[in-house]
Amino acid sequence: MPFDSDKIMFEIYREAAYSGQYRVVYFTELQDHNKEFEISRAMAGEHFYDGFIRNYRKDQAKELIAKFLERLNRGERLTSADLERELKDYIPA
């Protein structure tokens, strides 16, 4: 069983009040100075997906998430199941 420090909790959401763009917030990497703002911003948005990625190879997982967000923001019709399929190698068991 992985330790909590071995995984990163994140959420993908769509901004409701601003640009309507999809964004990601990595909750477990927030610092005290931005934690409240980022959480509030995510909670005000439209939820798309939340979950965990492994800390091991997190940079590759974050790159995959960034590319997925680019596709969503270009208007491509994607689902949370599509993202989960793409992230399967990075999701903790």
PDB file of N, CA, C and O in Angstrom:
ATOM      1  N   MET A   1       0.847  -1.187   0.000  1.00  0.00           N
ATOM      2  CA  MET A   1       0.000   0.000   0.000  1.00  0.00           C
ATOM      3  C   MET A   1       0.885   1.239   0.000  1.00  0.00           C
ATOM      4  O   MET A   1       1.769   1.365   0.847  1.00  0.00           O
ATOM      5  N   PRO A   2       0.658   2.165  -0.947  1.00  0.00           N
ATOM      6  CA  PRO A   2       1.510   3.357  -1.008  1.00  0.00           C
ATOM      7  C   PRO A   2       1.218   4.313   0.143  1.00  0.00           C
ATOM      8  O   PRO A   2       0.084   4.409   0.613  1.00  0.00           O
ATOM      9  N   PHE A   3       2.245   5.009   0.586  1.00  0.00           N
ATOM     10  CA  PHE A   3       2.088   6.050   1.589  1.00  0.00           C
ATOM     11  C   PHE A   3       1.446   7.265   0.946  1.00  0.00           C
ATOM     12  O   PHE A   3       1.528   7.442  -0.269  1.00  0.00           O
ATOM     13  N   ASP A   4       0.797   8.115   1.762  1.00  0.00           N
ATOM     14  CA  ASP A   4       0.188   9.333   1.234  1.00  0.00           C
ATOM     15  C   ASP A   4       1.207  10.202   0.509  1.00  0.00           C
ATOM     16  O   ASP A   4       0.870  10.877  -0.463  1.00  0.00           O
ATOM     17  N   SER A   5       2.454  10.187   0.978  1.00  0.00           N
ATOM     18  CA  SER A   5       3.484  11.013   0.345  1.00  0.00           C
ATOM     19  C   SER A   5       3.916  10.463  -1.010  1.00  0.00           C
ATOM     20  O   SER A   5       4.624  11.139  -1.756  1.00  0.00           O
ATOM     21  N   ASP A   6       3.492   9.233  -1.334  1.00  0.00           N
ATOM     22  CA  ASP A   6       3.841   8.621  -2.602  1.00  0.00           C
ATOM     23  C   ASP A   6       2.865   8.967  -3.723  1.00  0.00           C
ATOM     24  O   ASP A   6       3.019   8.503  -4.853  1.00  0.00           O
ATOM     25  N   LYS A   7       1.859   9.784  -3.408  1.00  0.00           N
ATOM     26  CA  LYS A   7       0.872  10.138  -4.428  1.00  0.00           C
ATOM     27  C   LYS A   7       0.482  11.610  -4.297  1.00  0.00           C
ATOM     28  O   LYS A   7       0.617  12.231  -3.242  1.00  0.00           O
ATOM     29  N   ILE A   8       0.000  12.125  -5.401  1.00  0.00           N
ATOM     30  CA  ILE A   8      -0.377  13.541  -5.490  1.00  0.00           C
ATOM     31  C   ILE A   8      -1.857  13.621  -5.841  1.00  0.00           C
ATOM     32  O   ILE A   8      -2.301  13.049  -6.836  1.00  0.00           O
ATOM     33  N   MET A   9      -2.606  14.330  -5.023  1.00  0.00           N
ATOM     34  CA  MET A   9      -4.041  14.510  -5.258  1.00  0.00           C
ATOM     35  C   MET A   9      -4.244  15.715  -6.170  1.00  0.00           C
ATOM     36  O   MET A   9      -3.636  16.767  -5.970  1.00  0.00           O
ATOM     37  N   PHE A  10      -5.112  15.551  -7.183  1.00  0.00           N
ATOM     38  CA  PHE A  10      -5.355  16.642  -8.114  1.00  0.00           C
ATOM     39  C   PHE A  10      -6.817  16.673  -8.543  1.00  0.00           C
ATOM     40  O   PHE A  10      -7.564  15.714  -8.356  1.00  0.00           O
ATOM     41  N   GLU A  11      -7.194  17.796  -9.119  1.00  0.00           N
ATOM     42  CA  GLU A  11      -8.533  17.944  -9.703  1.00  0.00           C
ATOM     43  C   GLU A  11      -8.420  18.740 -10.992  1.00  0.00           C
ATOM     44  O   GLU A  11      -7.655  19.699 -11.092  1.00  0.00           O
ATOM     45  N   ILE A  12      -9.201  18.315 -11.971  1.00  0.00           N
ATOM     46  CA  ILE A  12      -9.353  19.075 -13.208  1.00  0.00           C
ATOM     47  C   ILE A  12     -10.752  19.667 -13.172  1.00  0.00           C
ATOM     48  O   ILE A  12     -11.730  18.973 -12.897  1.00  0.00           O
ATOM     49  N   TYR A  13     -10.828  20.939 -13.449  1.00  0.00           N
ATOM     50  CA  TYR A  13     -12.106  21.638 -13.419  1.00  0.00           C
ATOM     51  C   TYR A  13     -12.161  22.649 -14.551  1.00  0.00           C
ATOM     52  O   TYR A  13     -11.145  23.003 -15.150  1.00  0.00           O
ATOM     53  N   ARG A  14     -13.365  23.099 -14.825  1.00  0.00           N
ATOM     54  CA  ARG A  14     -13.559  24.141 -15.825  1.00  0.00           C
ATOM     55  C   ARG A  14     -13.952  25.419 -15.101  1.00  0.00           C
ATOM     56  O   ARG A  14     -14.892  25.431 -14.306  1.00  0.00           O
ATOM     57  N   GLU A  15     -13.229  26.487 -15.382  1.00  0.00           N
ATOM     58  CA  GLU A  15     -13.521  27.764 -14.735  1.00  0.00           C
ATOM     59  C   GLU A  15     -14.937  28.206 -15.081  1.00  0.00           C
ATOM     60  O   GLU A  15     -15.356  28.155 -16.238  1.00  0.00           O
ATOM     61  N   ALA A  16     -15.645  28.628 -14.082  1.00  0.00           N
ATOM     62  CA  ALA A  16     -17.021  29.076 -14.290  1.00  0.00           C
ATOM     63  C   ALA A  16     -17.084  30.576 -14.538  1.00  0.00           C
ATOM     64  O   ALA A  16     -17.839  31.032 -15.397  1.00  0.00           O
ATOM     65  N   ALA A  17     -16.314  31.330 -13.809  1.00  0.00           N
ATOM     66  CA  ALA A  17     -16.462  32.785 -13.846  1.00  0.00           C
ATOM     67  C   ALA A  17     -15.508  33.507 -14.795  1.00  0.00           C
ATOM     68  O   ALA A  17     -15.771  34.647 -15.177  1.00  0.00           O
ATOM     69  N   TYR A  18     -14.434  32.880 -15.171  1.00  0.00           N
ATOM     70  CA  TYR A  18     -13.421  33.591 -15.945  1.00  0.00           C
ATOM     71  C   TYR A  18     -13.482  33.197 -17.421  1.00  0.00           C
ATOM     72  O   TYR A  18     -14.409  33.579 -18.135  1.00  0.00           O
ATOM     73  N   SER A  19     -12.524  32.459 -17.855  1.00  0.00           N
ATOM     74  CA  SER A  19     -12.378  32.168 -19.277  1.00  0.00           C
ATOM     75  C   SER A  19     -13.130  30.921 -19.739  1.00  0.00           C
ATOM     76  O   SER A  19     -13.269  30.695 -20.941  1.00  0.00           O
ATOM     77  N   GLY A  20     -13.613  30.114 -18.804  1.00  0.00           N
ATOM     78  CA  GLY A  20     -14.242  28.856 -19.174  1.00  0.00           C
ATOM     79  C   GLY A  20     -13.229  27.798 -19.566  1.00  0.00           C
ATOM     80  O   GLY A  20     -13.592  26.764 -20.128  1.00  0.00           O
ATOM     81  N   GLN A  21     -11.967  28.048 -19.276  1.00  0.00           N
ATOM     82  CA  GLN A  21     -10.894  27.115 -19.606  1.00  0.00           C
ATOM     83  C   GLN A  21     -10.815  25.998 -18.575  1.00  0.00           C
ATOM     84  O   GLN A  21     -11.179  26.177 -17.413  1.00  0.00           O
ATOM     85  N   TYR A  22     -10.340  24.858 -19.015  1.00  0.00           N
ATOM     86  CA  TYR A  22     -10.083  23.749 -18.106  1.00  0.00           C
ATOM     87  C   TYR A  22      -8.732  23.984 -17.441  1.00  0.00           C
ATOM     88  O   TYR A  22      -7.773  24.424 -18.076  1.00  0.00           O
ATOM     89  N   ARG A  23      -8.681  23.683 -16.160  1.00  0.00           N
ATOM     90  CA  ARG A  23      -7.459  23.880 -15.373  1.00  0.00           C
ATOM     91  C   ARG A  23      -7.263  22.691 -14.448  1.00  0.00           C
ATOM     92  O   ARG A  23      -8.180  21.904 -14.216  1.00  0.00           O
ATOM     93  N   VAL A  24      -6.058  22.578 -13.929  1.00  0.00           N
ATOM     94  CA  VAL A  24      -5.751  21.524 -12.960  1.00  0.00           C
ATOM     95  C   VAL A  24      -5.165  22.170 -11.714  1.00  0.00           C
ATOM     96  O   VAL A  24      -4.448  23.168 -11.791  1.00  0.00           O
ATOM     97  N   VAL A  25      -5.478  21.595 -10.584  1.00  0.00           N
ATOM     98  CA  VAL A  25      -4.855  22.003  -9.326  1.00  0.00           C
ATOM     99  C   VAL A  25      -4.335  20.733  -8.655  1.00  0.00           C
ATOM    100  O   VAL A  25      -5.054  19.743  -8.524  1.00  0.00           O
ATOM    101  N   TYR A  26      -3.076  20.783  -8.236  1.00  0.00           N
ATOM    102  CA  TYR A  26      -2.437  19.674  -7.527  1.00  0.00           C
ATOM    103  C   TYR A  26      -2.483  20.014  -6.045  1.00  0.00           C
ATOM    104  O   TYR A  26      -1.605  20.707  -5.531  1.00  0.00           O
ATOM    105  N   PHE A  27      -3.507  19.524  -5.365  1.00  0.00           N
ATOM    106  CA  PHE A  27      -3.774  19.914  -3.987  1.00  0.00           C
ATOM    107  C   PHE A  27      -2.620  19.635  -3.045  1.00  0.00           C
ATOM    108  O   PHE A  27      -2.289  20.479  -2.213  1.00  0.00           O
ATOM    109  N   THR A  28      -2.005  18.480  -3.157  1.00  0.00           N
ATOM    110  CA  THR A  28      -0.958  18.111  -2.207  1.00  0.00           C
ATOM    111  C   THR A  28       0.351  18.861  -2.442  1.00  0.00           C
ATOM    112  O   THR A  28       1.295  18.708  -1.666  1.00  0.00           O
ATOM    113  N   GLU A  29       0.420  19.660  -3.490  1.00  0.00           N
ATOM    114  CA  GLU A  29       1.623  20.451  -3.745  1.00  0.00           C
ATOM    115  C   GLU A  29       1.418  21.935  -3.475  1.00  0.00           C
ATOM    116  O   GLU A  29       2.323  22.739  -3.699  1.00  0.00           O
ATOM    117  N   LEU A  30       0.240  22.300  -2.998  1.00  0.00           N
ATOM    118  CA  LEU A  30      -0.027  23.708  -2.713  1.00  0.00           C
ATOM    119  C   LEU A  30       0.761  24.167  -1.486  1.00  0.00           C
ATOM    120  O   LEU A  30       0.984  23.405  -0.546  1.00  0.00           O
ATOM    121  N   GLN A  31       1.163  25.404  -1.525  1.00  0.00           N
ATOM    122  CA  GLN A  31       1.869  26.017  -0.410  1.00  0.00           C
ATOM    123  C   GLN A  31       0.872  26.874   0.380  1.00  0.00           C
ATOM    124  O   GLN A  31      -0.212  27.184  -0.113  1.00  0.00           O
ATOM    125  N   ASP A  32       1.237  27.247   1.585  1.00  0.00           N
ATOM    126  CA  ASP A  32       0.336  28.039   2.423  1.00  0.00           C
ATOM    127  C   ASP A  32      -0.090  29.349   1.768  1.00  0.00           C
ATOM    128  O   ASP A  32      -1.223  29.795   1.955  1.00  0.00           O
ATOM    129  N   HIS A  33       0.807  29.970   1.000  1.00  0.00           N
ATOM    130  CA  HIS A  33       0.497  31.270   0.413  1.00  0.00           C
ATOM    131  C   HIS A  33      -0.535  31.197  -0.718  1.00  0.00           C
ATOM    132  O   HIS A  33      -1.157  32.213  -1.026  1.00  0.00           O
ATOM    133  N   ASN A  34      -0.739  30.038  -1.345  1.00  0.00           N
ATOM    134  CA  ASN A  34      -1.694  29.955  -2.453  1.00  0.00           C
ATOM    135  C   ASN A  34      -2.790  28.916  -2.238  1.00  0.00           C
ATOM    136  O   ASN A  34      -3.672  28.761  -3.082  1.00  0.00           O
ATOM    137  N   LYS A  35      -2.741  28.216  -1.131  1.00  0.00           N
ATOM    138  CA  LYS A  35      -3.661  27.101  -0.886  1.00  0.00           C
ATOM    139  C   LYS A  35      -5.120  27.544  -0.913  1.00  0.00           C
ATOM    140  O   LYS A  35      -5.920  26.973  -1.654  1.00  0.00           O
ATOM    141  N   GLU A  36      -5.472  28.533  -0.133  1.00  0.00           N
ATOM    142  CA  GLU A  36      -6.870  28.968  -0.028  1.00  0.00           C
ATOM    143  C   GLU A  36      -7.398  29.479  -1.375  1.00  0.00           C
ATOM    144  O   GLU A  36      -8.518  29.149  -1.764  1.00  0.00           O
ATOM    145  N   PHE A  37      -6.607  30.272  -2.078  1.00  0.00           N
ATOM    146  CA  PHE A  37      -7.027  30.824  -3.372  1.00  0.00           C
ATOM    147  C   PHE A  37      -7.269  29.715  -4.391  1.00  0.00           C
ATOM    148  O   PHE A  37      -8.303  29.703  -5.059  1.00  0.00           O
ATOM    149  N   GLU A  38      -6.333  28.791  -4.512  1.00  0.00           N
ATOM    150  CA  GLU A  38      -6.451  27.725  -5.515  1.00  0.00           C
ATOM    151  C   GLU A  38      -7.605  26.775  -5.207  1.00  0.00           C
ATOM    152  O   GLU A  38      -8.311  26.341  -6.118  1.00  0.00           O
ATOM    153  N   ILE A  39      -7.797  26.452  -3.944  1.00  0.00           N
ATOM    154  CA  ILE A  39      -8.911  25.580  -3.573  1.00  0.00           C
ATOM    155  C   ILE A  39     -10.238  26.265  -3.849  1.00  0.00           C
ATOM    156  O   ILE A  39     -11.155  25.641  -4.384  1.00  0.00           O
ATOM    157  N   SER A  40     -10.356  27.532  -3.497  1.00  0.00           N
ATOM    158  CA  SER A  40     -11.588  28.288  -3.756  1.00  0.00           C
ATOM    159  C   SER A  40     -11.879  28.361  -5.248  1.00  0.00           C
ATOM    160  O   SER A  40     -13.026  28.209  -5.669  1.00  0.00           O
ATOM    161  N   ARG A  41     -10.866  28.589  -6.028  1.00  0.00           N
ATOM    162  CA  ARG A  41     -11.015  28.683  -7.478  1.00  0.00           C
ATOM    163  C   ARG A  41     -11.506  27.352  -8.060  1.00  0.00           C
ATOM    164  O   ARG A  41     -12.391  27.334  -8.917  1.00  0.00           O
ATOM    165  N   ALA A  42     -10.941  26.264  -7.600  1.00  0.00           N
ATOM    166  CA  ALA A  42     -11.356  24.944  -8.078  1.00  0.00           C
ATOM    167  C   ALA A  42     -12.789  24.638  -7.649  1.00  0.00           C
ATOM    168  O   ALA A  42     -13.570  24.098  -8.432  1.00  0.00           O
ATOM    169  N   MET A  43     -13.132  24.979  -6.418  1.00  0.00           N
ATOM    170  CA  MET A  43     -14.477  24.688  -5.910  1.00  0.00           C
ATOM    171  C   MET A  43     -15.546  25.506  -6.636  1.00  0.00           C
ATOM    172  O   MET A  43     -16.694  25.075  -6.740  1.00  0.00           O
ATOM    173  N   ALA A  44     -15.179  26.665  -7.130  1.00  0.00           N
ATOM    174  CA  ALA A  44     -16.130  27.505  -7.861  1.00  0.00           C
ATOM    175  C   ALA A  44     -16.326  27.017  -9.295  1.00  0.00           C
ATOM    176  O   ALA A  44     -17.293  27.398  -9.956  1.00  0.00           O
ATOM    177  N   GLY A  45     -15.425  26.189  -9.767  1.00  0.00           N
ATOM    178  CA  GLY A  45     -15.485  25.699 -11.144  1.00  0.00           C
ATOM    179  C   GLY A  45     -16.361  24.463 -11.284  1.00  0.00           C
ATOM    180  O   GLY A  45     -16.917  23.948 -10.314  1.00  0.00           O
ATOM    181  N   GLU A  46     -16.462  24.012 -12.518  1.00  0.00           N
ATOM    182  CA  GLU A  46     -17.236  22.807 -12.846  1.00  0.00           C
ATOM    183  C   GLU A  46     -16.287  21.601 -12.818  1.00  0.00           C
ATOM    184  O   GLU A  46     -15.329  21.532 -13.588  1.00  0.00           O
ATOM    185  N   HIS A  47     -16.567  20.675 -11.935  1.00  0.00           N
ATOM    186  CA  HIS A  47     -15.714  19.506 -11.750  1.00  0.00           C
ATOM    187  C   HIS A  47     -15.664  18.663 -13.030  1.00  0.00           C
ATOM    188  O   HIS A  47     -16.690  18.430 -13.669  1.00  0.00           O
ATOM    189  N   PHE A  48     -14.474  18.215 -13.392  1.00  0.00           N
ATOM    190  CA  PHE A  48     -14.306  17.319 -14.527  1.00  0.00           C
ATOM    191  C   PHE A  48     -13.745  15.964 -14.072  1.00  0.00           C
ATOM    192  O   PHE A  48     -14.270  14.917 -14.449  1.00  0.00           O
ATOM    193  N   TYR A  49     -12.681  15.987 -13.264  1.00  0.00           N
ATOM    194  CA  TYR A  49     -12.044  14.753 -12.826  1.00  0.00           C
ATOM    195  C   TYR A  49     -11.215  15.044 -11.584  1.00  0.00           C
ATOM    196  O   TYR A  49     -10.626  16.118 -11.462  1.00  0.00           O
ATOM    197  N   ASP A  50     -11.172  14.094 -10.670  1.00  0.00           N
ATOM    198  CA  ASP A  50     -10.238  14.194  -9.552  1.00  0.00           C
ATOM    199  C   ASP A  50      -9.679  12.815  -9.256  1.00  0.00           C
ATOM    200  O   ASP A  50     -10.310  11.793  -9.524  1.00  0.00           O
ATOM    201  N   GLY A  51      -8.500  12.815  -8.708  1.00  0.00           N
ATOM    202  CA  GLY A  51      -7.860  11.547  -8.405  1.00  0.00           C
ATOM    203  C   GLY A  51      -6.449  11.753  -7.910  1.00  0.00           C
ATOM    204  O   GLY A  51      -6.095  12.818  -7.404  1.00  0.00           O
ATOM    205  N   PHE A  52      -5.648  10.714  -8.064  1.00  0.00           N
ATOM    206  CA  PHE A  52      -4.265  10.718  -7.609  1.00  0.00           C
ATOM    207  C   PHE A  52      -3.354  10.245  -8.734  1.00  0.00           C
ATOM    208  O   PHE A  52      -3.735   9.425  -9.569  1.00  0.00           O
ATOM    209  N   ILE A  53      -2.153  10.781  -8.731  1.00  0.00           N
ATOM    210  CA  ILE A  53      -1.090  10.251  -9.571  1.00  0.00           C
ATOM    211  C   ILE A  53       0.049   9.859  -8.637  1.00  0.00           C
ATOM    212  O   ILE A  53       0.194  10.413  -7.548  1.00  0.00           O
ATOM    213  N   ARG A  54       0.842   8.909  -9.073  1.00  0.00           N
ATOM    214  CA  ARG A  54       2.009   8.513  -8.282  1.00  0.00           C
ATOM    215  C   ARG A  54       3.036   9.639  -8.276  1.00  0.00           C
ATOM    216  O   ARG A  54       3.209  10.348  -9.268  1.00  0.00           O
ATOM    217  N   ASN A  55       3.708   9.787  -7.153  1.00  0.00           N
ATOM    218  CA  ASN A  55       4.787  10.758  -7.072  1.00  0.00           C
ATOM    219  C   ASN A  55       5.936  10.342  -7.995  1.00  0.00           C
ATOM    220  O   ASN A  55       6.615  11.181  -8.587  1.00  0.00           O
ATOM    221  N   TYR A  56       6.136   9.018  -8.101  1.00  0.00           N
ATOM    222  CA  TYR A  56       7.141   8.482  -9.006  1.00  0.00           C
ATOM    223  C   TYR A  56       6.697   8.746 -10.443  1.00  0.00           C
ATOM    224  O   TYR A  56       5.597   8.348 -10.825  1.00  0.00           O
ATOM    225  N   ARG A  57       7.509   9.393 -11.229  1.00  0.00           N
ATOM    226  CA  ARG A  57       7.220   9.761 -12.620  1.00  0.00           C
ATOM    227  C   ARG A  57       6.110  10.813 -12.714  1.00  0.00           C
ATOM    228  O   ARG A  57       5.373  10.860 -13.699  1.00  0.00           O
ATOM    229  N   LYS A  58       5.997  11.647 -11.690  1.00  0.00           N
ATOM    230  CA  LYS A  58       4.941  12.663 -11.673  1.00  0.00           C
ATOM    231  C   LYS A  58       5.104  13.678 -12.805  1.00  0.00           C
ATOM    232  O   LYS A  58       4.113  14.206 -13.308  1.00  0.00           O
ATOM    233  N   ASP A  59       6.332  13.950 -13.203  1.00  0.00           N
ATOM    234  CA  ASP A  59       6.538  14.927 -14.278  1.00  0.00           C
ATOM    235  C   ASP A  59       5.934  14.440 -15.590  1.00  0.00           C
ATOM    236  O   ASP A  59       5.352  15.230 -16.334  1.00  0.00           O
ATOM    237  N   GLN A  60       6.066  13.153 -15.880  1.00  0.00           N
ATOM    238  CA  GLN A  60       5.466  12.591 -17.089  1.00  0.00           C
ATOM    239  C   GLN A  60       3.937  12.634 -16.991  1.00  0.00           C
ATOM    240  O   GLN A  60       3.257  12.941 -17.970  1.00  0.00           O
ATOM    241  N   ALA A  61       3.404  12.327 -15.813  1.00  0.00           N
ATOM    242  CA  ALA A  61       1.951  12.362 -15.618  1.00  0.00           C
ATOM    243  C   ALA A  61       1.429  13.788 -15.762  1.00  0.00           C
ATOM    244  O   ALA A  61       0.385  14.005 -16.377  1.00  0.00           O
ATOM    245  N   LYS A  62       2.140  14.751 -15.204  1.00  0.00           N
ATOM    246  CA  LYS A  62       1.710  16.153 -15.307  1.00  0.00           C
ATOM    247  C   LYS A  62       1.763  16.633 -16.761  1.00  0.00           C
ATOM    248  O   LYS A  62       0.904  17.402 -17.193  1.00  0.00           O
ATOM    249  N   GLU A  63       2.749  16.189 -17.495  1.00  0.00           N
ATOM    250  CA  GLU A  63       2.848  16.547 -18.913  1.00  0.00           C
ATOM    251  C   GLU A  63       1.661  15.973 -19.688  1.00  0.00           C
ATOM    252  O   GLU A  63       1.082  16.646 -20.539  1.00  0.00           O
ATOM    253  N   LEU A  64       1.310  14.735 -19.388  1.00  0.00           N
ATOM    254  CA  LEU A  64       0.154  14.110 -20.023  1.00  0.00           C
ATOM    255  C   LEU A  64      -1.128  14.884 -19.684  1.00  0.00           C
ATOM    256  O   LEU A  64      -1.965  15.108 -20.558  1.00  0.00           O
ATOM    257  N   ILE A  65      -1.280  15.289 -18.426  1.00  0.00           N
ATOM    258  CA  ILE A  65      -2.453  16.065 -18.005  1.00  0.00           C
ATOM    259  C   ILE A  65      -2.478  17.411 -18.718  1.00  0.00           C
ATOM    260  O   ILE A  65      -3.537  17.848 -19.169  1.00  0.00           O
ATOM    261  N   ALA A  66      -1.338  18.072 -18.827  1.00  0.00           N
ATOM    262  CA  ALA A  66      -1.268  19.364 -19.516  1.00  0.00           C
ATOM    263  C   ALA A  66      -1.691  19.232 -20.981  1.00  0.00           C
ATOM    264  O   ALA A  66      -2.418  20.081 -21.496  1.00  0.00           O
ATOM    265  N   LYS A  67      -1.245  18.192 -21.636  1.00  0.00           N
ATOM    266  CA  LYS A  67      -1.634  17.974 -23.037  1.00  0.00           C
ATOM    267  C   LYS A  67      -3.125  17.667 -23.149  1.00  0.00           C
ATOM    268  O   LYS A  67      -3.782  18.098 -24.097  1.00  0.00           O
ATOM    269  N   PHE A  68      -3.654  16.926 -22.188  1.00  0.00           N
ATOM    270  CA  PHE A  68      -5.083  16.627 -22.168  1.00  0.00           C
ATOM    271  C   PHE A  68      -5.881  17.922 -22.001  1.00  0.00           C
ATOM    272  O   PHE A  68      -6.902  18.108 -22.662  1.00  0.00           O
ATOM    273  N   LEU A  69      -5.421  18.816 -21.121  1.00  0.00           N
ATOM    274  CA  LEU A  69      -6.089  20.104 -20.923  1.00  0.00           C
ATOM    275  C   LEU A  69      -6.060  20.949 -22.196  1.00  0.00           C
ATOM    276  O   LEU A  69      -7.045  21.604 -22.534  1.00  0.00           O
ATOM    277  N   GLU A  70      -4.936  20.931 -22.894  1.00  0.00           N
ATOM    278  CA  GLU A  70      -4.841  21.651 -24.160  1.00  0.00           C
ATOM    279  C   GLU A  70      -5.893  21.155 -25.144  1.00  0.00           C
ATOM    280  O   GLU A  70      -6.540  21.945 -25.832  1.00  0.00           O
ATOM    281  N   ARG A  71      -6.051  19.857 -25.200  1.00  0.00           N
ATOM    282  CA  ARG A  71      -7.047  19.277 -26.107  1.00  0.00           C
ATOM    283  C   ARG A  71      -8.458  19.698 -25.702  1.00  0.00           C
ATOM    284  O   ARG A  71      -9.264  20.063 -26.557  1.00  0.00           O
ATOM    285  N   LEU A  72      -8.760  19.648 -24.408  1.00  0.00           N
ATOM    286  CA  LEU A  72     -10.074  20.092 -23.928  1.00  0.00           C
ATOM    287  C   LEU A  72     -10.305  21.564 -24.264  1.00  0.00           C
ATOM    288  O   LEU A  72     -11.382  21.940 -24.726  1.00  0.00           O
ATOM    289  N   ASN A  73      -9.295  22.387 -24.031  1.00  0.00           N
ATOM    290  CA  ASN A  73      -9.426  23.825 -24.247  1.00  0.00           C
ATOM    291  C   ASN A  73      -9.496  24.203 -25.726  1.00  0.00           C
ATOM    292  O   ASN A  73      -9.924  25.306 -26.068  1.00  0.00           O
ATOM    293  N   ARG A  74      -9.080  23.297 -26.593  1.00  0.00           N
ATOM    294  CA  ARG A  74      -9.246  23.513 -28.037  1.00  0.00           C
ATOM    295  C   ARG A  74     -10.635  23.079 -28.506  1.00  0.00           C
ATOM    296  O   ARG A  74     -11.001  23.275 -29.665  1.00  0.00           O
ATOM    297  N   GLY A  75     -11.409  22.481 -27.580  1.00  0.00           N
ATOM    298  CA  GLY A  75     -12.773  22.099 -27.915  1.00  0.00           C
ATOM    299  C   GLY A  75     -12.979  20.630 -28.229  1.00  0.00           C
ATOM    300  O   GLY A  75     -14.078  20.219 -28.601  1.00  0.00           O
ATOM    301  N   GLU A  76     -11.927  19.836 -28.080  1.00  0.00           N
ATOM    302  CA  GLU A  76     -12.068  18.410 -28.341  1.00  0.00           C
ATOM    303  C   GLU A  76     -12.999  17.791 -27.289  1.00  0.00           C
ATOM    304  O   GLU A  76     -12.898  18.095 -26.101  1.00  0.00           O
ATOM    305  N   ARG A  77     -13.886  16.936 -27.736  1.00  0.00           N
ATOM    306  CA  ARG A  77     -14.844  16.274 -26.841  1.00  0.00           C
ATOM    307  C   ARG A  77     -14.169  15.068 -26.191  1.00  0.00           C
ATOM    308  O   ARG A  77     -13.981  14.030 -26.826  1.00  0.00           O
ATOM    309  N   LEU A  78     -13.815  15.218 -24.942  1.00  0.00           N
ATOM    310  CA  LEU A  78     -13.161  14.164 -24.193  1.00  0.00           C
ATOM    311  C   LEU A  78     -13.925  13.933 -22.895  1.00  0.00           C
ATOM    312  O   LEU A  78     -14.607  14.828 -22.397  1.00  0.00           O
ATOM    313  N   THR A  79     -13.804  12.739 -22.361  1.00  0.00           N
ATOM    314  CA  THR A  79     -14.485  12.410 -21.110  1.00  0.00           C
ATOM    315  C   THR A  79     -13.458  12.104 -20.023  1.00  0.00           C
ATOM    316  O   THR A  79     -12.267  11.952 -20.294  1.00  0.00           O
ATOM    317  N   SER A  80     -13.946  12.018 -18.800  1.00  0.00           N
ATOM    318  CA  SER A  80     -13.058  11.650 -17.699  1.00  0.00           C
ATOM    319  C   SER A  80     -12.529  10.228 -17.897  1.00  0.00           C
ATOM    320  O   SER A  80     -11.415   9.919 -17.474  1.00  0.00           O
ATOM    321  N   ALA A  81     -13.315   9.364 -18.532  1.00  0.00           N
ATOM    322  CA  ALA A  81     -12.847   7.998 -18.831  1.00  0.00           C
ATOM    323  C   ALA A  81     -11.667   8.029 -19.801  1.00  0.00           C
ATOM    324  O   ALA A  81     -10.756   7.208 -19.688  1.00  0.00           O
ATOM    325  N   ASP A  82     -11.672   8.966 -20.754  1.00  0.00           N
ATOM    326  CA  ASP A  82     -10.541   9.122 -21.677  1.00  0.00           C
ATOM    327  C   ASP A  82      -9.270   9.471 -20.903  1.00  0.00           C
ATOM    328  O   ASP A  82      -8.199   8.921 -21.158  1.00  0.00           O
ATOM    329  N   LEU A  83      -9.412  10.390 -19.959  1.00  0.00           N
ATOM    330  CA  LEU A  83      -8.253  10.790 -19.157  1.00  0.00           C
ATOM    331  C   LEU A  83      -7.764   9.624 -18.311  1.00  0.00           C
ATOM    332  O   LEU A  83      -6.561   9.373 -18.233  1.00  0.00           O
ATOM    333  N   GLU A  84      -8.670   8.924 -17.691  1.00  0.00           N
ATOM    334  CA  GLU A  84      -8.277   7.803 -16.845  1.00  0.00           C
ATOM    335  C   GLU A  84      -7.534   6.730 -17.642  1.00  0.00           C
ATOM    336  O   GLU A  84      -6.577   6.133 -17.148  1.00  0.00           O
ATOM    337  N   ARG A  85      -7.970   6.493 -18.857  1.00  0.00           N
ATOM    338  CA  ARG A  85      -7.272   5.533 -19.729  1.00  0.00           C
ATOM    339  C   ARG A  85      -5.845   5.997 -20.003  1.00  0.00           C
ATOM    340  O   ARG A  85      -4.907   5.201 -19.966  1.00  0.00           O
ATOM    341  N   GLU A  86      -5.693   7.281 -20.275  1.00  0.00           N
ATOM    342  CA  GLU A  86      -4.364   7.813 -20.585  1.00  0.00           C
ATOM    343  C   GLU A  86      -3.455   7.830 -19.355  1.00  0.00           C
ATOM    344  O   GLU A  86      -2.236   7.712 -19.476  1.00  0.00           O
ATOM    345  N   LEU A  87      -4.051   7.977 -18.177  1.00  0.00           N
ATOM    346  CA  LEU A  87      -3.272   8.055 -16.939  1.00  0.00           C
ATOM    347  C   LEU A  87      -3.042   6.696 -16.270  1.00  0.00           C
ATOM    348  O   LEU A  87      -2.415   6.633 -15.213  1.00  0.00           O
ATOM    349  N   LYS A  88      -3.525   5.637 -16.852  1.00  0.00           N
ATOM    350  CA  LYS A  88      -3.527   4.330 -16.169  1.00  0.00           C
ATOM    351  C   LYS A  88      -2.175   3.924 -15.621  1.00  0.00           C
ATOM    352  O   LYS A  88      -2.116   3.284 -14.571  1.00  0.00           O
ATOM    353  N   ASP A  89      -1.087   4.268 -16.288  1.00  0.00           N
ATOM    354  CA  ASP A  89       0.242   3.891 -15.814  1.00  0.00           C
ATOM    355  C   ASP A  89       0.741   4.783 -14.661  1.00  0.00           C
ATOM    356  O   ASP A  89       1.768   4.486 -14.051  1.00  0.00           O
ATOM    357  N   TYR A  90       0.029   5.853 -14.371  1.00  0.00           N
ATOM    358  CA  TYR A  90       0.458   6.810 -13.362  1.00  0.00           C
ATOM    359  C   TYR A  90      -0.454   6.842 -12.143  1.00  0.00           C
ATOM    360  O   TYR A  90      -0.163   7.543 -11.174  1.00  0.00           O
ATOM    361  N   ILE A  91      -1.549   6.096 -12.177  1.00  0.00           N
ATOM    362  CA  ILE A  91      -2.498   6.079 -11.070  1.00  0.00           C
ATOM    363  C   ILE A  91      -2.074   5.010 -10.073  1.00  0.00           C
ATOM    364  O   ILE A  91      -1.818   3.869 -10.458  1.00  0.00           O
ATOM    365  N   PRO A  92      -1.996   5.374  -8.776  1.00  0.00           N
ATOM    366  CA  PRO A  92      -1.624   4.366  -7.778  1.00  0.00           C
ATOM    367  C   PRO A  92      -2.661   3.259  -7.681  1.00  0.00           C
ATOM    368  O   PRO A  92      -3.854   3.490  -7.880  1.00  0.00           O
ATOM    369  N   ALA A  93      -2.197   2.062  -7.375  1.00  0.00           N
ATOM    370  CA  ALA A  93      -3.099   0.894  -7.257  1.00  0.00           C
ATOM    371  C   ALA A  93      -3.930   0.973  -5.996  1.00  0.00           C
ATOM    372  O   ALA A  93      -4.738   0.083  -5.733  1.00  0.00           O
TER     373      ALA A  93
END
